[in-house]
Amino acid sequence: KATVSVLNCSRRMAEPKNFEFSWDGGGVVNWVASGYGTREWKNPHTSGDIIVQSSSVKEGEVSQFVDKDFTSQPLCTNDEKFSWLQVELPVAVSPTHYRMSHGGASTKNLLRSWAFCASYDCKEWRVLCQHLDDETLTEESHDTLTGAWEVQLKKPEFYPYFRVVIFENGNMEKTNTLVASCFEIFGAVRHRQWPG
């Protein structure tokens, strides 16, 4: 799983790190994908450093959820209620912002209503943000159908698992297909606490 990545991270992260939000700068996913700043960028799911899962896959590959190519074919789930995309990080993050893209050239199924959730154990999930009729993702959004959202926590809470869940009929076509790519997360980072 992501254990090797965590060991590599431990050698390079004597103190907690903080990734401030930026449209152009890298966040936690970019940091992990570049071997914690020691190598060329590699898709972190393909390299095994970040685990991406999906409730289903209709088109694309799960690795596209953490890719950085905004023009590639986006990842699409089936048209099923409460479809989701999820990342398991090798570190724990107390998020301040997250960013993602619709991906590709099509504007079909733009996300409108969804929840951004986090978990310590991938069993119990906490909703960090809810978006209802959010029109951030439009043809005008940064030329790449990309949006970014702030996460407001009353105090730091560190999680390794994050999930985007579409609400019922939560895209522009009023279906349940979740389309997303190029996920990134910003905030404070610390070592992940492994159970046991």
C-alpha positions as CSV (number, residue, x, y, z in Angstrom):
1,K,0.0,0.0,0.0
2,A,1.3,3.5,0.8
3,T,3.6,2.4,3.6
4,V,6.9,2.8,1.6
5,S,5.9,6.3,0.7
6,V,5.3,7.1,4.4
7,L,8.7,5.9,5.4
8,N,10.3,8.0,2.6
9,C,8.3,11.0,3.8
10,S,9.4,10.5,7.4
11,R,13.0,10.9,6.4
12,R,12.2,14.2,4.7
13,M,9.7,15.7,7.1
14,A,11.3,16.3,10.5
15,E,8.6,19.0,11.2
16,P,5.0,19.3,10.0
17,K,4.7,21.1,6.6
18,N,2.2,23.6,5.5
19,F,1.0,24.0,1.9
20,E,-0.7,27.3,1.3
21,F,-3.3,27.6,-1.4
22,S,-2.2,28.7,-4.8
23,W,-3.7,28.3,-8.3
24,D,-0.3,27.6,-9.8
25,G,1.7,26.2,-6.9
26,G,1.7,22.6,-5.9
27,G,-0.2,21.2,-2.9
28,V,0.1,17.9,-1.0
29,V,-0.7,15.7,-4.0
30,N,2.0,17.4,-6.1
31,W,4.5,17.1,-3.2
32,V,3.9,13.4,-2.9
33,A,3.9,12.9,-6.7
34,S,7.4,14.5,-6.8
35,G,8.8,12.1,-4.2
36,Y,8.5,14.8,-1.5
37,G,10.5,17.2,-3.7
38,T,13.2,14.8,-4.7
39,R,12.3,13.6,-8.2
40,E,10.4,14.3,-11.4
41,W,6.6,14.3,-11.0
42,K,4.9,10.9,-11.5
43,N,1.3,10.2,-11.2
44,P,1.0,9.3,-7.5
45,H,-1.6,6.6,-8.0
46,T,0.4,4.9,-10.7
47,S,3.5,5.0,-8.6
48,G,1.6,3.6,-5.6
49,D,2.2,6.7,-3.4
50,I,-1.5,7.7,-3.3
51,I,-4.4,5.2,-3.5
52,V,-7.4,6.4,-5.5
53,Q,-10.7,4.5,-5.4
54,S,-14.0,5.1,-7.0
55,S,-17.6,3.9,-6.4
56,S,-17.5,2.9,-10.1
57,V,-15.7,3.8,-13.4
58,K,-17.7,4.5,-16.6
59,E,-14.9,6.2,-18.5
60,G,-11.3,7.0,-17.8
61,E,-9.0,5.6,-15.1
62,V,-8.9,6.3,-11.4
63,S,-5.3,7.6,-11.7
64,Q,-6.8,10.7,-13.5
65,F,-8.3,11.9,-10.3
66,V,-4.8,12.8,-9.1
67,D,-3.2,13.6,-12.5
68,K,-2.1,17.1,-13.5
69,D,-3.0,17.0,-17.1
70,F,-6.2,19.2,-17.3
71,T,-6.8,18.3,-21.0
72,S,-6.9,14.5,-20.6
73,Q,-10.0,12.4,-20.6
74,P,-11.7,12.9,-17.2
75,L,-12.7,10.2,-14.8
76,C,-16.4,9.5,-14.9
77,T,-18.5,7.3,-12.6
78,N,-21.6,5.5,-13.6
79,D,-24.9,7.3,-13.1
80,E,-25.5,5.9,-9.6
81,K,-26.8,7.8,-6.5
82,F,-24.1,9.2,-4.3
83,S,-21.2,8.2,-6.5
84,W,-17.8,9.0,-5.1
85,L,-14.1,9.4,-5.7
86,Q,-11.6,9.0,-2.9
87,V,-7.9,9.4,-2.1
88,E,-5.8,7.7,0.6
89,L,-2.7,9.8,1.3
90,P,0.5,8.6,2.9
91,V,0.4,11.6,5.2
92,A,-2.4,13.3,7.3
93,V,-3.7,16.7,6.2
94,S,-5.6,19.3,8.0
95,P,-7.1,20.9,4.9
96,T,-7.6,24.6,4.2
97,H,-8.5,24.3,0.5
98,Y,-9.0,21.8,-2.2
99,R,-9.0,22.1,-5.9
100,M,-10.2,19.9,-8.7
101,S,-11.0,20.0,-12.4
102,H,-13.8,18.7,-14.6
103,G,-11.1,17.7,-17.1
104,G,-11.2,17.2,-20.8
105,A,-12.9,19.4,-23.4
106,S,-16.5,18.4,-22.7
107,T,-18.7,20.5,-20.4
108,K,-21.2,17.6,-19.9
109,N,-22.0,16.6,-16.3
110,L,-20.4,19.6,-14.6
111,L,-20.5,19.2,-10.9
112,R,-23.1,21.3,-9.0
113,S,-24.0,19.6,-5.7
114,W,-21.6,17.5,-3.7
115,A,-19.9,16.9,-0.4
116,F,-16.2,17.0,0.5
117,C,-15.6,14.4,3.2
118,A,-12.7,13.2,5.3
119,S,-12.0,10.1,7.5
120,Y,-9.4,8.8,9.9
121,D,-10.1,5.1,9.1
122,C,-12.2,5.0,5.8
123,K,-15.2,3.8,7.8
124,E,-16.7,6.9,9.4
125,W,-16.8,10.0,7.3
126,R,-17.1,13.6,8.3
127,V,-18.5,16.1,5.9
128,L,-16.1,19.1,5.7
129,C,-17.9,21.1,3.0
130,Q,-21.3,20.8,1.3
131,H,-21.9,22.5,-2.0
132,L,-25.5,23.0,-3.3
133,D,-26.0,24.4,-6.8
134,D,-22.4,25.5,-6.8
135,E,-21.6,26.9,-10.3
136,T,-17.8,27.3,-9.8
137,L,-17.1,24.9,-12.5
138,T,-18.1,26.7,-15.7
139,E,-16.6,27.2,-19.2
140,E,-15.1,30.4,-17.8
141,S,-13.4,28.8,-14.8
142,H,-9.6,29.2,-15.4
143,D,-9.8,27.9,-19.0
144,T,-9.5,24.4,-17.6
145,L,-12.9,23.9,-15.9
146,T,-11.1,24.0,-12.6
147,G,-12.4,25.2,-9.2
148,A,-11.0,25.7,-5.7
149,W,-12.9,25.8,-2.4
150,E,-12.0,26.8,1.1
151,V,-12.3,24.3,4.0
152,Q,-13.1,26.0,7.3
153,L,-12.2,23.9,10.4
154,K,-12.6,25.4,13.9
155,K,-9.3,23.7,14.9
156,P,-6.8,21.5,13.0
157,E,-8.0,18.1,12.2
158,F,-5.7,15.7,10.4
159,Y,-7.0,13.1,8.0
160,P,-5.4,10.7,5.5
161,Y,-8.7,9.9,3.6
162,F,-10.7,12.3,1.5
163,R,-13.7,11.7,-0.6
164,V,-15.9,13.7,-3.0
165,V,-19.5,12.5,-3.1
166,I,-22.1,13.7,-5.6
167,F,-25.5,14.5,-4.2
168,E,-28.6,13.0,-5.9
169,N,-28.9,14.5,-9.4
170,G,-26.0,16.6,-8.5
171,N,-24.5,17.5,-11.9
172,M,-25.6,20.1,-14.5
173,E,-27.6,17.4,-16.4
174,K,-29.4,16.4,-13.2
175,T,-27.9,12.9,-13.2
176,N,-25.6,11.2,-10.7
177,T,-22.5,10.9,-12.9
178,L,-19.5,12.3,-11.1
179,V,-16.8,13.7,-13.4
180,A,-13.5,15.0,-11.9
181,S,-9.8,15.0,-12.3
182,C,-6.6,16.8,-11.1
183,F,-7.6,16.8,-7.4
184,E,-5.3,18.7,-5.1
185,I,-5.4,19.5,-1.4
186,F,-3.7,22.3,0.7
187,G,-3.1,22.7,4.4
188,A,-1.0,21.5,7.3
189,V,0.6,18.1,6.9
190,R,2.0,15.7,9.5
191,H,3.0,12.1,9.9
192,R,0.1,9.7,9.5
193,Q,-0.9,7.7,12.6
194,W,-1.2,4.1,11.7
195,P,-3.7,1.9,13.7
196,G,-2.1,-0.5,16.1
